[in-house]
Amino acid sequence: MLRFLFLPVILLACWSCTNSPGKAVAANSDTTLRSSAPSRVLIELFTSQGCSSCLAADKLIGNIITTDTNVIALSFHVDYWDRLGWKDVFSNHDYTLRQQQYAHVLHAEQLYTPQAVVQGKNEMVGSNRTRVLEAINKAKAPIASQIITANAVVNGSNIKLNYSLSATSPKQQVVIVLVQNNATTPVARGENAGAQLTGYNVVRNFIVQPLQDNGSQELTLPDDLKKENASIVLFTQDEQTKEVHAITQLHL
């Protein structure tokens, strides 16, 4: 059954899973990590623990990044489901604003969960395996036109990130994302009451910087996130079109 959520500014919707694809380092020690990679594909999933349609999309994302190392995923937990029975422990209004930006650029008629955005260029229902895989395969390139190289020094909960780019463009920006690789949450209320939900590459913090040849950023691990279960995703993105170019991931 199609359901609409009416909020002051935006129209939100979640399709039930019963409909077609269903819209809807040890402490105090230093560790230095380095990463550079060829062409990779980024998939961003806009999801919520309060949306029953999102479970299939969360699982699909986990399967994809397990079987294809050239795909990097980010799970953004939006906040517009929080008032409907269960407050998502990972939700953030900034993630909803990011989804709104994509809706504007990609001409989506409404915000909905689960929504997948591949390489910043194509959006589809996040649980639609066929369309998601088609978009990923279409976005793959044999050679990366731009390469981002990064290293991170971890000292307890503090992270110092440095990166460099093989080429720059005045229309691009750098996005730095701290993710929790795996997250399991028991849900007590709402559409998923009684379920234990698993999320993959759950976004815990993200920062956007103007593009430069070399840059740095300091990050802090949340108290509930161990470095063994954390990583940093970096990518360059066109400010206007939102197309993603270089991307890499550092596992802490």
C-alpha positions as CSV (number, residue, x, y, z in Angstrom):
1,M,0.0,0.0,0.0
2,L,1.3,3.4,-1.0
3,R,1.6,5.8,2.0
4,F,2.4,9.5,1.9
5,L,3.9,11.5,4.8
6,F,3.0,15.2,4.7
7,L,5.6,17.5,6.2
8,P,5.7,21.3,6.1
9,V,8.0,21.7,3.0
10,I,8.5,18.3,1.4
11,L,6.3,15.4,0.3
12,L,7.6,12.1,1.6
13,A,6.6,8.6,0.7
14,C,7.5,5.0,1.5
15,W,6.2,2.0,-0.5
16,S,5.3,-1.1,1.4
17,C,7.5,-4.1,0.6
18,T,4.4,-5.9,-0.6
19,N,4.4,-3.6,-3.7
20,S,6.7,-4.4,-6.6
21,P,10.3,-3.5,-5.7
22,G,9.0,-1.3,-2.8
23,K,9.9,2.3,-2.5
24,A,9.2,3.4,0.3
25,V,44.3,0.9,16.7
26,A,44.6,0.2,20.4
27,A,43.8,3.1,22.7
28,N,46.5,5.8,22.8
29,S,48.6,4.3,20.0
30,D,49.2,5.7,16.5
31,T,48.2,3.8,13.4
32,T,48.9,5.2,9.9
33,L,46.8,3.8,7.0
34,R,47.1,4.6,3.3
35,S,44.8,4.0,0.5
36,S,44.5,4.7,-3.2
37,A,42.3,2.9,-5.7
38,P,41.3,2.7,-9.3
39,S,37.9,3.5,-10.6
40,R,35.2,2.6,-8.1
41,V,31.4,3.1,-7.8
42,L,29.6,4.9,-5.0
43,I,26.1,3.9,-4.0
44,E,24.3,6.0,-1.4
45,L,21.3,4.5,0.3
46,F,18.8,6.8,2.1
47,T,17.1,4.6,4.6
48,S,15.5,4.5,8.1
49,Q,15.1,2.0,10.9
50,G,11.5,3.2,11.1
51,C,10.6,2.0,7.5
52,S,9.7,-1.6,7.0
53,S,10.5,-1.3,3.2
54,C,14.1,-0.5,4.0
55,L,15.1,-3.9,5.4
56,A,15.4,-5.4,1.9
57,A,17.5,-2.5,0.7
58,D,19.8,-2.6,3.7
59,K,20.4,-6.3,3.0
60,L,21.0,-5.7,-0.7
61,I,23.6,-3.1,0.1
62,G,25.4,-5.6,2.4
63,N,25.4,-8.2,-0.3
64,I,26.7,-5.9,-3.0
65,I,29.7,-4.6,-1.0
66,T,30.6,-8.1,0.2
67,T,30.7,-9.5,-3.4
68,D,32.1,-6.5,-5.3
69,T,35.1,-4.7,-3.8
70,N,34.8,-2.0,-6.5
71,V,31.6,-0.8,-5.0
72,I,31.6,1.5,-1.9
73,A,28.3,2.1,-0.1
74,L,27.1,4.8,2.3
75,S,23.9,4.3,4.3
76,F,22.4,7.7,5.2
77,H,19.7,7.4,7.9
78,V,17.1,10.2,7.3
79,D,15.1,11.6,10.1
80,Y,11.6,12.1,8.8
81,W,10.5,8.7,10.0
82,D,11.5,9.5,13.6
83,R,8.1,10.8,14.7
84,L,6.3,7.7,13.5
85,G,6.9,5.3,16.4
86,W,10.7,4.8,16.4
87,K,13.5,7.3,16.5
88,D,16.3,5.9,14.3
89,V,19.5,5.9,16.5
90,F,21.6,6.9,13.4
91,S,19.2,9.5,11.9
92,N,20.4,13.0,11.2
93,H,18.6,15.9,9.6
94,D,21.7,16.7,7.5
95,Y,21.2,13.4,5.8
96,T,17.7,14.3,4.9
97,L,19.0,17.6,3.5
98,R,21.5,15.7,1.3
99,Q,18.6,13.6,0.0
100,Q,16.7,16.8,-0.8
101,Q,19.7,18.0,-2.8
102,Y,19.6,14.9,-4.9
103,A,15.8,15.2,-5.3
104,H,16.3,18.6,-6.8
105,V,19.2,17.7,-9.1
106,L,17.8,14.4,-10.3
107,H,14.2,15.7,-10.6
108,A,12.7,13.3,-8.2
109,E,9.1,14.1,-7.4
110,Q,9.3,13.3,-3.7
111,L,11.5,12.0,-1.0
112,Y,11.1,8.3,-0.2
113,T,12.8,5.4,1.5
114,P,14.6,3.3,0.5
115,Q,16.2,5.4,-2.2
116,A,19.5,4.5,-3.8
117,V,21.7,7.0,-5.7
118,V,24.5,5.6,-7.8
119,Q,27.6,7.7,-8.6
120,G,25.5,10.8,-7.9
121,K,23.8,10.4,-11.3
122,N,21.0,7.9,-11.1
123,E,18.4,7.2,-8.5
124,M,16.1,4.2,-8.0
125,V,14.3,2.2,-5.4
126,G,17.0,0.9,-3.1
127,S,15.5,-2.6,-2.9
128,N,15.2,-3.0,-6.7
129,R,18.2,-5.3,-7.2
130,T,18.0,-5.3,-11.0
131,R,18.0,-1.5,-11.4
132,V,20.7,-1.0,-8.7
133,L,23.0,-3.5,-10.3
134,E,22.4,-2.1,-13.8
135,A,23.3,1.4,-12.5
136,I,26.4,0.1,-10.8
137,N,27.6,-1.7,-14.0
138,K,26.9,1.3,-16.1
139,A,28.9,3.6,-13.8
140,K,32.0,1.3,-13.8
141,A,34.9,2.7,-15.8
142,P,38.1,0.8,-16.8
143,I,40.4,3.7,-15.9
144,A,39.8,6.3,-13.2
145,S,40.0,9.9,-14.7
146,Q,40.8,11.2,-11.2
147,I,42.6,9.4,-8.3
148,I,42.4,10.3,-4.7
149,T,45.1,9.1,-2.3
150,A,44.6,9.3,1.4
151,N,46.3,8.4,4.7
152,A,45.0,8.5,8.2
153,V,46.8,8.6,11.6
154,V,44.6,7.2,14.4
155,N,45.5,8.1,18.0
156,G,42.9,6.7,20.3
157,S,39.6,8.3,19.2
158,N,41.3,11.0,17.2
159,I,41.8,10.7,13.5
160,K,44.0,13.0,11.3
161,L,43.2,12.5,7.7
162,N,45.4,13.7,4.8
163,Y,44.5,13.4,1.1
164,S,45.8,14.4,-2.3
165,L,44.3,14.4,-5.8
166,S,45.8,13.6,-9.2
167,A,43.7,16.4,-10.8
168,T,41.3,19.1,-9.6
169,S,38.4,21.0,-11.0
170,P,37.0,24.3,-9.6
171,K,33.5,22.9,-9.8
172,Q,34.2,19.9,-7.5
173,Q,34.2,19.4,-3.8
174,V,35.6,16.7,-1.5
175,V,33.2,14.8,0.7
176,I,34.7,13.0,3.8
177,V,32.5,10.4,5.5
178,L,33.1,8.5,8.8
179,V,31.2,5.3,8.6
180,Q,30.3,2.4,10.9
181,N,31.0,-0.8,8.9
182,N,28.3,-2.9,10.6
183,A,25.6,-1.8,13.0
184,T,23.0,-4.0,14.7
185,T,20.1,-2.4,16.5
186,P,17.1,-4.0,18.2
187,V,13.9,-2.0,17.4
188,A,11.2,-1.8,20.0
189,R,8.5,0.3,18.3
190,G,7.2,1.4,14.9
191,E,6.9,-0.6,11.7
192,N,9.9,-2.8,12.5
193,A,9.0,-3.4,16.2
194,G,10.6,-6.6,17.5
195,A,13.1,-6.8,14.7
196,Q,16.9,-6.7,15.0
197,L,18.2,-4.5,12.1
198,T,21.6,-4.6,10.5
199,G,23.0,-1.7,8.6
200,Y,26.2,-1.5,6.5
201,N,28.5,1.4,6.1
202,V,26.2,3.5,8.3
203,V,27.2,7.2,8.1
204,R,28.2,8.7,11.4
205,N,29.6,12.0,10.2
206,F,30.2,13.7,6.9
207,I,32.0,16.8,6.0
208,V,32.1,18.7,2.7
209,Q,35.3,20.7,1.7
210,P,36.2,22.9,-1.3
211,L,38.4,20.9,-3.7
212,Q,42.2,21.4,-3.4
213,D,45.2,19.4,-4.5
214,N,46.0,18.4,-0.9
215,G,43.8,18.6,2.1
216,S,43.4,17.4,5.6
217,Q,40.6,16.9,8.2
218,E,40.4,15.9,11.9
219,L,37.7,13.5,12.9
220,T,36.7,12.0,16.2
221,L,35.3,8.5,16.7
222,P,32.0,8.5,18.7
223,D,32.2,6.8,22.1
224,D,30.1,3.9,20.8
225,L,32.2,3.2,17.7
226,K,35.4,1.2,17.9
227,K,38.0,1.8,15.2
228,E,38.0,-1.8,14.2
229,N,34.4,-1.3,13.0
230,A,35.0,2.1,11.4
231,S,36.3,3.4,8.1
232,I,36.6,6.7,6.2
233,V,35.2,7.2,2.7
234,L,36.4,10.1,0.6
235,F,35.1,11.1,-2.8
236,T,35.0,14.1,-5.1
237,Q,31.7,15.4,-6.4
238,D,30.5,18.0,-8.8
239,E,28.9,20.9,-6.8
240,Q,26.1,21.3,-9.3
241,T,25.4,18.0,-11.0
242,K,26.4,15.9,-8.0
243,E,28.2,13.4,-10.2
244,V,30.8,11.5,-8.2
245,H,34.4,11.1,-9.6
246,A,37.3,9.8,-7.5
247,I,36.4,7.6,-4.5
248,T,38.4,5.6,-1.9
249,Q,37.9,4.0,1.5
250,L,40.2,3.6,4.4
251,H,39.5,0.9,7.0
252,L,40.7,2.0,10.4
